[in-house]
Amino acid sequence: MYRPRSVARSVLRSGRRATRAPTIGLLASAALVLAGCAPGQFSTQSQRIAYDDPGDSCRPQVVALDSTGNFFGARILTGAAIGAGAGALAGGLIGQNWQSALIGAGTGALLGGTVAYWSALQQQSQDQAVLDQRVSGDLIRENDAIDRTQFAFDRLTDCRYRQAESVREAYHAGRLDHAQAEAEMAHLRALAAGDLQLAQLINRQIDDRGAQFATATTHLGVPPPPPLPQGNAFARRAVALRVSPRPDAPTVGRLAPRQRVEVTGGRDGYALVRAPDGTQGYAEASDLAGPGLRTVTIARERQAAPAGNVRTLAGSNAARRDAFAQSVTVAQQAQASGFQLSS
């Protein structure tokens, strides 16, 4: 008897295995307990992944993305413990002894809102130089964590689209009839919706933490970074728009030669563009021309900000947050057409 998912597994299974994160140690565990004092601030894996299909060939990528949410689900100070381990927490990341560090983290968890991080820092030191150093260190860790999340989300998105392409190929080759193929696509749409919900949750947590960093850096005398400028460009030739900034990423649309677009961001040598019909995707910057490419240059410069300077680190953090939010938007928009047999 035919079972839709069993066919999909034979077509889609990649054989890759998920990995588990190592235990972070006693100090970090204690910090997580304090982080959990505020309901809803720390999300467990079961809360984040609301869907589960052990036969899903993209399951390793789902788990990889979910694991990055552990960092952002905690308060910033305790989140640093997740990212850096108990040794960093005890060795000057927050305070000179672990008791004061955990007290500060607990205070932040109870206060909540955009002032939680700054209030917790003030519990530990009033010295401006020390505060600058701590915020710089936390921004470096935050940026590294966003990079990991961005990498994981890009790989998961690519994996889902390749699953859809595998179903289309099986359908056109006659290995699946129309009803079977439609059932498989419906299943993939449900999984992709779960991916998107997970990414949106992590994105909201990143934004919440970004607001807390903005409060802290403002108190340190750092003005908020200016918004990334947007500008127009046009395609030098026929250009593929991709779901992520990689040459082998699935396509979500195409630009005709000389077609004009709005450049809204960019990373890794690609411009994030919006076509006149509203389609968004990543195009190789070298395939475009026009003043809008300045947006790509500025985004690259901000993301490559040197470590140790609160002002430049705040700008690079904002650039990374914007880039991740934009990639989630691109994936959301592309789902309408990416999981159809006719794509």
C-alpha positions in Angstrom: 0.0 0.0 0.0 1.3 3.4 -0.9 2.3 5.7 1.9 3.3 9.3 0.7 6.0 10.0 3.3 7.7 6.6 2.7 8.2 7.5 -0.9 9.5 10.9 0.0 12.0 9.4 2.3 13.4 7.1 -0.4 13.7 10.1 -2.8 14.9 12.7 -0.3 16.9 11.0 2.4 20.5 12.3 2.6 21.8 10.2 5.4 23.3 13.0 7.3 23.2 12.8 11.1 22.5 15.5 13.6 25.1 16.4 16.3 24.5 17.3 19.9 26.0 20.2 21.6 28.4 19.4 24.5 27.4 20.1 28.1 28.4 23.7 29.1 29.1 23.0 32.7 27.9 23.8 36.2 28.2 27.6 36.1 26.4 27.9 32.8 23.7 25.6 34.1 23.2 27.7 37.1 23.0 30.8 34.8 20.3 29.1 32.7 18.2 28.4 35.8 18.3 32.1 36.6 17.5 33.0 33.0 14.4 30.8 33.4 13.0 33.0 36.2 11.2 35.1 33.7 8.6 33.0 31.9 8.9 33.0 28.1 12.4 34.4 28.0 14.2 31.0 27.6 12.6 28.7 25.1 13.2 24.9 25.3 13.8 22.9 22.1 10.4 21.3 22.4 8.8 24.8 22.4 10.8 25.9 19.4 10.4 22.9 17.2 6.6 22.3 16.9 7.0 19.7 14.2 8.9 16.5 14.0 9.4 14.0 11.2 12.3 11.6 11.9 12.4 10.7 8.2 13.0 14.3 7.2 16.3 14.4 5.3 16.7 18.0 6.4 16.3 17.2 10.0 20.0 17.8 10.8 19.7 21.3 9.4 16.6 21.9 11.5 18.4 20.8 14.6 21.4 22.9 13.7 19.2 26.0 13.4 17.4 25.2 16.6 20.6 24.7 18.5 21.6 28.3 17.8 18.3 29.4 19.4 19.7 28.3 22.8 22.0 31.3 22.8 19.4 33.9 21.9 16.7 32.4 24.1 18.7 33.3 27.2 19.4 36.7 28.7 22.5 38.3 27.1 24.7 37.7 30.1 23.6 34.1 30.5 23.6 33.7 26.8 27.3 34.5 26.8 27.7 31.4 29.0 26.1 29.3 26.4 28.3 30.6 23.7 31.6 30.8 25.5 31.2 28.1 28.2 31.6 28.2 31.9 35.2 29.1 31.8 34.6 32.4 30.1 31.7 33.1 32.5 34.0 32.6 35.5 37.0 34.2 34.0 36.1 37.8 33.6 33.2 37.7 31.1 30.9 39.3 33.6 32.5 39.8 37.0 35.4 38.9 39.2 33.6 36.1 40.9 30.8 33.8 39.7 28.4 34.7 42.5 28.3 38.4 41.4 28.0 37.3 37.8 24.9 35.1 38.5 23.4 37.7 40.7 23.7 40.3 37.9 22.3 37.8 35.4 19.3 37.1 37.7 18.7 40.8 38.2 18.5 41.3 34.5 16.1 38.3 34.1 13.8 39.8 36.6 13.8 43.4 35.3 13.1 42.5 31.6 12.6 44.8 28.7 15.3 46.8 26.9 17.0 47.9 30.2 17.6 44.3 31.5 21.1 44.0 30.1 22.3 47.5 31.0 20.8 47.2 34.5 22.6 43.9 35.1 25.9 45.4 33.9 25.5 48.3 36.4 25.1 45.9 39.2 28.6 44.8 38.7 30.6 47.9 37.9 30.4 51.6 37.4 33.7 51.9 35.7 33.3 53.2 32.2 36.3 51.4 30.8 35.2 48.1 32.2 31.7 48.6 30.9 33.0 49.4 27.4 35.1 46.2 27.5 32.3 44.0 28.6 29.8 45.4 26.1 32.4 45.0 23.3 33.0 41.4 24.4 29.3 40.6 24.4 28.8 42.2 21.0 31.6 40.1 19.6 29.9 37.0 20.9 26.5 38.2 19.7 27.9 38.7 16.2 29.5 35.3 16.1 26.2 33.7 17.2 24.2 35.6 14.5 26.7 34.4 12.0 26.2 30.8 13.1 22.4 31.2 12.9 22.6 32.8 9.5 24.8 29.9 8.2 22.4 27.3 9.7 19.3 29.0 8.2 20.8 29.4 4.8 21.7 25.6 4.8 18.2 24.6 6.0 16.5 26.8 3.3 18.7 25.3 0.6 17.9 21.8 1.8 14.2 22.3 1.7 14.2 23.7 -1.8 16.4 20.7 -2.9 13.8 18.4 -1.4 11.1 20.1 -3.5 13.3 19.8 -6.6 13.7 16.1 -5.9 10.0 15.6 -5.8 9.5 17.5 -9.1 12.2 15.4 -10.7 10.6 12.2 -9.4 7.2 13.3 -10.7 8.5 14.2 -14.2 10.4 10.9 -14.3 7.2 8.9 -13.5 8.4 7.7 -10.1 5.5 9.6 -8.5 2.0 10.1 -9.9 0.3 13.4 -9.6 -1.5 12.6 -6.4 1.6 11.3 -4.8 3.7 14.3 -5.8 1.1 16.7 -4.6 1.0 14.9 -1.2 4.7 15.1 -1.0 4.7 18.8 -1.8 2.0 19.5 0.8 4.1 17.7 3.4 7.2 19.8 2.4 5.1 23.0 2.6 4.2 22.1 6.2 7.8 21.4 7.1 9.0 24.6 5.5 6.3 26.5 7.4 7.8 25.0 10.6 11.3 26.1 9.5 10.0 29.6 9.0 8.3 29.8 12.4 11.5 28.6 14.0 13.5 31.2 12.2 11.0 34.0 13.0 11.1 33.1 16.7 14.9 33.3 16.7 14.7 36.5 14.7 12.4 38.1 17.3 14.8 37.0 20.1 17.7 38.6 18.2 15.7 41.8 17.8 14.9 41.9 21.5 18.6 41.5 22.3 19.5 44.1 19.8 17.2 46.6 21.6 19.0 45.8 24.8 22.4 46.4 23.2 21.1 49.7 21.8 20.1 50.8 25.3 23.5 49.9 26.7 25.5 51.5 23.9 23.5 54.7 24.1 24.3 54.9 27.8 27.9 54.5 26.9 27.7 57.5 24.6 27.5 55.6 21.3 24.8 57.0 18.9 22.7 54.4 17.1 24.1 53.3 13.7 22.4 55.0 10.7 20.1 52.8 8.7 21.6 51.1 5.7 21.0 53.3 2.6 19.0 51.9 -0.2 19.4 52.6 -3.9 18.6 51.6 -7.4 20.5 49.4 -9.8 20.0 47.5 -13.0 20.9 44.0 -14.3 23.8 43.9 -16.7 22.5 40.7 -18.1 19.9 38.0 -17.3 20.4 37.4 -13.6 19.1 34.6 -11.3 17.7 35.7 -8.0 18.5 33.2 -5.3 17.1 32.3 -1.9 20.5 32.7 -0.3 23.7 34.4 -1.3 25.5 31.4 -2.9 26.0 30.5 -6.5 24.4 27.1 -6.1 21.4 28.3 -4.0 17.9 27.6 -5.4 16.5 30.4 -7.6 13.4 32.3 -6.6 13.1 34.5 -9.7 15.0 36.1 -12.6 15.9 39.5 -13.8 15.8 40.5 -17.4 18.8 42.4 -18.9 18.6 46.1 -18.0 15.8 45.4 -15.5 15.8 47.9 -12.6 15.8 46.8 -9.0 16.0 48.3 -5.5 19.0 47.2 -3.5 18.1 46.8 0.2 21.2 45.0 1.6 23.9 42.6 0.7 26.4 40.1 2.0 29.0 37.6 0.8 29.3 39.4 -2.6 25.6 39.4 -3.3 23.1 42.2 -3.4 19.7 41.7 -1.8 17.3 43.2 -4.3 13.6 43.9 -4.8 12.2 43.7 -8.3 9.3 45.9 -9.5 6.9 43.0 -9.0 7.9 42.7 -5.3 10.1 39.6 -5.8 13.1 39.6 -3.5 16.2 37.6 -3.7 20.0 37.6 -3.9 21.8 38.5 -7.1 25.6 38.5 -7.6 26.8 42.1 -7.2 29.0 41.8 -10.2 25.9 41.2 -12.4 24.4 44.6 -11.4 25.4 48.2 -12.0 24.2 51.5 -10.5 24.4 53.6 -7.3 22.5 51.0 -5.3 25.7 48.9 -5.2 27.0 51.3 -2.6 24.5 49.6 -0.2 26.3 46.3 -0.7 29.7 48.0 0.0 28.5 49.7 3.2 26.9 46.4 4.5 30.1 44.5 3.9 32.2 47.2 5.7 29.8 47.2 8.7 29.9 43.5 9.0 33.7 43.4 8.9 34.0 46.0 11.7 37.1 45.5 13.8 36.7 43.9 17.3 37.1 46.0 20.4 35.4 49.2 19.4 31.9 49.6 20.8 30.8 52.0 18.1 31.8 49.8 15.1 30.7 46.6 16.9 27.2 48.1 17.4 27.1 48.9 13.7 28.2 45.4 12.7 25.6 43.9 15.1 22.8 46.0 13.5 24.0 45.0 10.0 23.9 41.3 10.9 20.5 41.6 12.5 19.2 43.3 9.4 20.7 40.7 7.1 19.2 37.8 9.0 15.8 39.4 9.2 15.9 40.1 5.4 16.9 36.5 4.7 13.8 35.3 6.7 11.6 37.6 4.7 13.1 36.3 1.4 12.4 32.7 2.5 8.9 33.6 3.6 8.0 35.2 0.3 9.6 32.4 -1.8 7.5 29.7 -0.1 4.5 30.7 -2.2 6.1 29.3 -5.3 9.0 27.2 -4.1 6.9 24.2 -3.1 4.7 23.8 -6.2 4.9 21.0 -8.8 4.9 23.7 -11.6 7.9 25.6 -10.2 
